[in-house]
Amino acid sequence: MNPESSLNLQALGKYPVVMTKEKVADAMGVPTHNIPPLVRAGLLKPLGHPGRYCVKHFSRDALAEKFASQEWLEKVMAAIHRHWRIKNARKRSRQVQPA
């Protein structure tokens, strides 16, 4: 394990080894509703093979490794921005349509 990874693991030390989306959101500093778009984008991978509507659990150690990567963090922010940009565009298009 490299020194950066051990520092990130220490920062996540207060979290359990298996984390739910609420804990992951807290560790990342983002709202909980931003976690499902990250899973759909493939940036967060749940443990096992949970069903579509099942509670998903994530590995603290895998998350610590990802935190060390600047490229991964940039992809996360881009995916969150893309998700909300598309969602807001759909909302605006429904509001503007003539009756």
Secondary structure, 3 states (H helix, E strand, C coil): CCHHHHHHHHHCCCCCCEECHHHHHHHHCCCHHHHHHHHHCCCCCCCCCCCCCCCCCEEHHHHHHHHCCHHHHHHHHHHHHHHHHHHHHHHHHHHHCCC
